[in-house]
Amino acid sequence: MLDQPIELQTEVFAELPEKWRKKDTTAEWLIVQRRGFKTHSFLEGPCFDAAGNLYFTDIPYGRIFKAKPSGEVDLVAEYDGEPNGMKIVEEGVALIADHKLGLVRLNLVTAEVSTYFDRPLLERFKGLNDLHIADNGDIYFTDQGQSGLQDPSGKVYRLSPQGRLDCLLSDIPSPNGIVLDPQQEHVLVAVTRANQVWRLPLLLDGSTSKVGAYINLSGGVGPDGLARDSAGNLAVCHPGLGITWIFSPWGEPLYRIRTCRGRMTTNCAYDPSDESLLYITDSDSGSILRARLPR
């Protein structure tokens, strides 16, 4: 029997200003994903730059925002896309897993958006969701589309700095958040519609074998965004429950972080300057929440 996880609470770090809360529901992503539900925004993809600014995405309206360390929010870019997961890859440049456009590159200074990788073998992706940059520069990303238990056709890809694309795993019911362990030996993938986190061992030739269910969850929508700290502890956002879980490197539940706002806790990021602080996007309320971990 595993010990009960310790209960932790969140506080509001930043909120999307009223002037950037949309009033219409015409976005195509909302019509399909939210059944036309009136949604002012849908926040995702939190990541930090070296100066401590927290960037995040707004999927249906193609927007990128920046929250300063003070919590003040600015609009960085707006384009015809559906940005989801995002990572800062060099100073002033972000790489985005865009559901509509594939992998795109964003200049955070000029707001210029350019295609990075969109048509493997002249075919479109189903709809990218999230990404992770390995220590050697390889980009691991999930291609979710509308896959689920009714259509387990999602995929996990790896793109090398030289442009080689490998499909590590296919036939996944809704691959979502993705990270590597600190040793770069396993890929962890949130499989939303199976309510699991899968572990993909990386073999010496770069392929994977003996893929297994690492964490089983229940309720809510299923696991969404993932983040890990330098010790290998894994944060798992569980939308619908309004909870972010923290698991040890061995998959033991350590903490249950409850939202102080809405229930759509979609993604999270550790503060690189202080790993006891975890920042969480809450898409119901258009807020960035913050929790302080005991360690």
C-alpha positions as CSV (number, residue, x, y, z in Angstrom):
1,M,0.0,0.0,0.0
2,L,1.4,3.4,-1.0
3,D,1.4,6.3,1.4
4,Q,-1.3,9.0,0.9
5,P,0.1,12.0,-1.0
6,I,0.5,15.2,1.0
7,E,-2.1,17.8,0.2
8,L,-0.8,21.2,-1.2
9,Q,-2.6,24.3,-2.3
10,T,-2.0,26.9,-5.0
11,E,-2.1,30.6,-5.2
12,V,-2.8,32.9,-8.2
13,F,0.4,34.1,-9.7
14,A,-1.0,35.8,-12.8
15,E,-4.3,36.2,-14.7
16,L,-5.1,37.0,-18.3
17,P,-6.2,40.7,-18.3
18,E,-9.8,41.4,-19.2
19,K,-8.8,43.2,-22.4
20,W,-7.4,39.9,-23.8
21,R,-10.3,37.7,-22.8
22,K,-12.2,36.9,-26.1
23,K,-15.9,37.2,-26.2
24,D,-16.6,35.2,-29.4
25,T,-16.6,31.4,-30.0
26,T,-15.8,31.5,-33.7
27,A,-12.4,29.8,-33.4
28,E,-12.4,26.4,-35.2
29,W,-10.5,24.7,-32.4
30,L,-13.2,25.7,-29.9
31,I,-16.0,24.4,-32.1
32,V,-14.5,20.9,-32.2
33,Q,-12.6,20.7,-28.9
34,R,-15.0,22.6,-26.6
35,R,-18.2,21.9,-28.6
36,G,-18.6,25.7,-29.2
37,F,-18.5,26.4,-25.5
38,K,-17.9,30.2,-24.9
39,T,-14.2,30.3,-23.9
40,H,-12.2,33.5,-23.4
41,S,-8.9,31.6,-23.8
42,F,-7.4,28.1,-23.3
43,L,-4.0,28.4,-21.7
44,E,-1.2,25.9,-22.2
45,G,2.6,25.5,-22.8
46,P,4.2,27.3,-19.8
47,C,8.0,27.7,-20.1
48,F,10.6,30.1,-18.6
49,D,13.3,32.2,-20.2
50,A,16.7,32.9,-18.6
51,A,15.4,36.2,-17.2
52,G,12.6,34.5,-15.2
53,N,9.8,35.5,-17.5
54,L,7.0,32.8,-17.9
55,Y,5.7,32.4,-21.4
56,F,2.5,30.5,-22.2
57,T,0.2,29.8,-25.1
58,D,-3.5,30.4,-25.9
59,I,-4.5,27.6,-28.3
60,P,-7.8,28.6,-29.9
61,Y,-6.7,32.2,-30.6
62,G,-3.1,31.6,-31.7
63,R,-1.6,33.9,-29.0
64,I,1.6,33.8,-27.0
65,F,1.7,35.7,-23.7
66,K,4.5,36.6,-21.2
67,A,4.1,36.9,-17.5
68,K,6.9,38.9,-15.9
69,P,8.2,37.8,-12.4
70,S,5.8,40.4,-11.0
71,G,2.9,38.6,-12.5
72,E,2.2,41.4,-15.1
73,V,1.0,39.8,-18.4
74,D,1.9,41.1,-21.9
75,L,0.9,39.9,-25.3
76,V,3.9,38.7,-27.3
77,A,2.5,37.4,-30.5
78,E,-0.7,36.5,-32.3
79,Y,-0.9,34.4,-35.5
80,D,-3.1,32.1,-37.5
81,G,-2.3,28.9,-35.6
82,E,-3.2,26.7,-32.6
83,P,-0.1,26.8,-30.3
84,N,0.1,24.2,-27.6
85,G,3.4,23.1,-26.0
86,M,6.3,25.5,-26.1
87,K,10.0,25.6,-25.1
88,I,12.6,28.3,-25.2
89,V,15.4,26.9,-27.4
90,E,17.8,29.9,-27.4
91,E,17.7,33.5,-26.2
92,G,14.7,35.2,-27.8
93,V,13.5,32.1,-29.7
94,A,10.8,29.6,-28.8
95,L,9.8,26.3,-30.5
96,I,6.1,25.5,-30.5
97,A,4.1,22.4,-31.1
98,D,1.2,23.8,-33.0
99,H,-1.9,21.7,-33.6
100,K,-2.6,23.4,-36.9
101,L,0.9,24.1,-38.3
102,G,3.3,21.5,-37.0
103,L,6.5,22.6,-35.3
104,V,6.9,26.4,-35.6
105,R,9.6,28.8,-34.5
106,L,8.7,32.1,-32.8
107,N,11.0,35.1,-32.5
108,L,10.0,36.4,-29.1
109,V,11.4,39.9,-29.9
110,T,9.9,40.5,-33.3
111,A,6.9,38.2,-33.0
112,E,7.8,36.6,-36.3
113,V,6.5,33.0,-36.7
114,S,8.1,30.6,-39.2
115,T,7.7,27.0,-40.1
116,Y,10.3,24.6,-38.5
117,F,8.9,21.2,-39.5
118,D,5.4,20.6,-40.9
119,R,5.2,17.9,-43.6
120,P,7.2,14.6,-43.0
121,L,7.3,12.8,-46.4
122,L,4.9,15.5,-47.7
123,E,2.1,14.4,-45.2
124,R,0.6,16.5,-42.5
125,F,0.7,15.6,-38.8
126,K,-2.6,14.7,-37.1
127,G,-2.2,17.7,-34.8
128,L,0.8,18.3,-32.6
129,N,0.4,18.7,-28.8
130,D,3.6,19.0,-26.7
131,L,7.3,18.8,-27.0
132,H,10.5,18.2,-25.0
133,I,14.1,19.1,-25.9
134,A,16.7,16.5,-25.0
135,D,20.2,17.3,-23.7
136,N,21.7,16.5,-27.2
137,G,19.2,18.8,-29.0
138,D,16.8,16.1,-30.1
139,I,13.2,17.2,-30.1
140,Y,10.6,14.7,-28.8
141,F,7.0,15.6,-29.6
142,T,3.5,14.1,-29.5
143,D,1.1,14.0,-32.4
144,Q,-2.3,13.7,-30.8
145,G,-4.9,15.0,-33.3
146,Q,-8.3,13.6,-32.4
147,S,-7.0,10.2,-31.3
148,G,-8.5,8.3,-28.4
149,L,-9.8,4.9,-27.4
150,Q,-12.1,5.1,-30.5
151,D,-9.0,5.8,-32.7
152,P,-5.7,4.9,-31.1
153,S,-3.6,6.5,-33.9
154,G,-1.5,9.1,-32.0
155,K,2.3,9.0,-32.3
156,V,5.5,10.1,-30.6
157,Y,8.2,11.5,-32.8
158,R,11.9,12.4,-32.4
159,L,13.5,15.0,-34.6
160,S,17.3,15.3,-34.6
161,P,19.2,18.6,-35.0
162,Q,20.3,17.2,-38.4
163,G,16.7,16.9,-39.5
164,R,16.1,13.1,-39.2
165,L,12.6,12.2,-38.1
166,D,11.9,9.0,-36.3
167,C,8.5,7.7,-35.2
168,L,9.3,6.1,-31.8
169,L,5.8,4.8,-31.1
170,S,2.4,4.8,-32.9
171,D,-1.1,3.5,-32.1
172,I,-1.4,5.7,-29.0
173,P,-4.9,6.8,-27.7
174,S,-4.2,10.5,-27.3
175,P,-0.5,11.2,-26.6
176,N,-0.1,14.5,-24.8
177,G,2.6,15.8,-22.4
178,I,6.1,14.5,-22.9
179,V,9.4,14.6,-20.9
180,L,12.6,12.6,-20.6
181,D,14.1,11.4,-17.3
182,P,17.3,13.1,-16.0
183,Q,19.4,10.3,-17.4
184,Q,17.8,10.6,-20.9
185,E,17.1,6.9,-20.8
186,H,13.3,6.9,-20.8
187,V,10.6,9.0,-22.5
188,L,7.5,9.6,-20.3
189,V,4.2,10.4,-22.2
190,A,0.8,11.4,-20.8
191,V,-1.7,9.2,-22.6
192,T,-4.8,11.2,-21.9
193,R,-7.7,9.0,-23.0
194,A,-6.2,5.9,-21.4
195,N,-5.7,7.9,-18.1
196,Q,-2.1,6.7,-17.9
197,V,1.5,7.9,-18.2
198,W,3.5,5.6,-20.3
199,R,7.3,4.9,-20.1
200,L,9.2,4.4,-23.3
201,P,12.7,2.9,-22.7
202,L,15.3,4.2,-25.2
203,L,17.6,1.5,-26.5
204,L,21.2,2.0,-27.5
205,D,20.2,2.4,-31.2
206,G,17.6,5.1,-30.2
207,S,14.5,2.9,-30.7
208,T,12.2,1.8,-28.0
209,S,10.9,-1.5,-26.7
210,K,8.9,-2.9,-23.8
211,V,6.8,0.2,-23.5
212,G,4.7,0.1,-20.3
213,A,2.2,1.9,-18.2
214,Y,4.2,3.8,-15.6
215,I,1.3,5.5,-13.8
216,N,-2.4,4.7,-13.7
217,L,-4.8,7.5,-12.9
218,S,-8.6,7.7,-12.7
219,G,-11.3,10.3,-13.2
220,G,-11.1,13.7,-14.7
221,V,-10.1,14.1,-18.4
222,G,-6.9,12.2,-18.1
223,P,-3.2,13.4,-17.7
224,D,-2.2,16.4,-19.7
225,G,1.0,18.4,-19.3
226,L,4.1,16.9,-17.6
227,A,7.2,18.4,-16.0
228,R,10.1,17.0,-14.1
229,D,12.6,18.4,-11.8
230,S,16.4,17.7,-11.7
231,A,15.9,14.8,-9.2
232,G,13.4,13.1,-11.6
233,N,10.2,13.8,-9.7
234,L,7.3,14.0,-12.2
235,A,4.5,16.6,-12.1
236,V,1.4,15.5,-13.9
237,C,-1.5,17.9,-14.6
238,H,-4.9,16.2,-14.3
239,P,-7.6,18.4,-15.9
240,G,-11.2,17.9,-14.9
241,L,-10.1,17.1,-11.4
242,G,-8.3,20.4,-10.9
243,I,-5.2,18.6,-9.5
244,T,-1.5,18.4,-10.3
245,W,0.2,15.3,-9.0
246,I,3.8,14.9,-8.0
247,F,5.3,11.4,-8.3
248,S,8.7,10.2,-7.2
249,P,11.2,8.9,-9.9
250,W,9.8,5.4,-9.0
251,G,6.2,6.5,-9.6
252,E,5.1,6.9,-6.0
253,P,2.6,9.6,-5.3
254,L,4.2,12.3,-3.2
255,Y,1.9,15.4,-3.4
256,R,-1.6,16.3,-4.5
257,I,-1.8,20.0,-5.5
258,R,-5.3,21.3,-5.6
259,T,-6.3,24.3,-7.7
260,C,-7.6,27.4,-6.1
261,R,-9.5,28.4,-9.3
262,G,-11.0,26.2,-12.1
263,R,-10.7,22.5,-12.8
264,M,-8.8,22.5,-16.1
265,T,-5.2,22.3,-14.9
266,T,-3.6,21.7,-18.3
267,N,0.2,22.1,-18.0
268,C,3.0,23.1,-15.7
269,A,6.6,24.1,-15.4
270,Y,9.2,24.2,-12.6
271,D,10.9,27.5,-11.9
272,P,14.4,26.8,-13.1
273,S,15.9,29.1,-10.5
274,D,13.9,27.6,-7.6
275,E,12.5,24.1,-8.2
276,S,10.4,24.2,-5.1
277,L,8.0,26.5,-7.2
278,L,5.7,24.9,-9.7
279,Y,3.6,27.0,-12.1
280,I,0.4,25.6,-13.5
281,T,-1.9,26.9,-16.3
282,D,-5.6,26.8,-15.4
283,S,-7.6,27.1,-18.6
284,D,-11.0,27.4,-16.9
285,S,-10.1,30.7,-15.3
286,G,-7.4,32.0,-17.6
287,S,-4.9,32.0,-14.7
288,I,-1.4,30.9,-13.9
289,L,-1.3,29.2,-10.5
290,R,1.7,28.7,-8.3
291,A,2.4,26.0,-5.7
292,R,5.4,25.8,-3.3
293,L,6.7,22.3,-2.7
294,P,8.2,21.3,0.6
295,R,11.5,20.2,-0.9
